[in-house]
Amino acid sequence: MAASPAAIAQAADALHQARQTRTPIERISEQFGIHSLQDAYAVARHNTQRALTEGRRIAGCKVGLTSRAVQQQLGVDQPDYGVLFTDMELLDGDTLALGRLIQPKAEGEIAFVMGRDASGEHLSWGQFLHCVEYALPALEIVDSAIRDWRITLVDTVADNASCGLYVLGTQPRALTALDWASAGMELRAGAHTVSVGSGAACMQHPLRAAYWLAHTMAALGQPLKAGDVVLSGALGPMTPLQTGQHLDLDIGGLGRVRCYLD
């Protein structure tokens, strides 16, 4: 049974309040009867519209659930997506205030920046590649409003795919610069390696994840636009964060991105 408009609005309000107060809440799927992906995305759209009304601006989108193992764990066969806002963005070397978040964790990713609008529901692979301008190393600082990260698929979708903040490298690389699937990733917190992986962990190839997103957003009538940032998905396990850490992400052939956690 589909959730009522009132339940969707109440779930959106609860998630918004949780993020405003930095206070985690129980699963909205259980509290408000949000059980379908359609309803979960409706909750997320409600808060996206609220953010736009408040004057925030969209910077792009992220792809989540790109790991096959995580998809199987949640009983799904495709990724999900969330909206990135300009006030979520930091650059290499910036200080990241953990107090802005609730229960943050870090992932190493490859970001793509669109050079052209990816419009058209039947976008071909060649047309898509023609739309992507360059790649950057990226740290995604994921965050959940759901207590102790006890999320279901519906909860993370409704919570804007657990978006938090993201940190971009500053030296772009052309798509032809390397084999993205074999690119190795190492994420260090201080002197300790906390996550390792490769491009193949992200739907077998990070560009395939970005291609899925381009199709999905075009079908929704919200195509990726020139200048949009696409976070294509984690290359390895996420790791919890603590104040005072220095994060250092190295993706072989693509470069490094760093930040200090305050």
Secondary structure, DSSP 8 states (H G I E B T S, - for coil): ----HHHHHHHHHHHHHHHHHT--B--HHHHS---SHHHHHHHHHHHHHHHHHTT--EEEEEEE---HHHHHHHT-SS-EEEEEEGGGEEETT-EE-GGG-SS-EEEEEEEEEESS----TT--HHHHHHHEEEEEEEEEEE--SBGGG---HHHHHHTGGG--EEEE-SS-B-GGGS-GGG-EEEEEETTEEEEEEEGGGTTTSHHHHHHHHHHHHHHTT----TT-EEEEEESS--EE--TT-EEEEEETTTEEEEEEE-
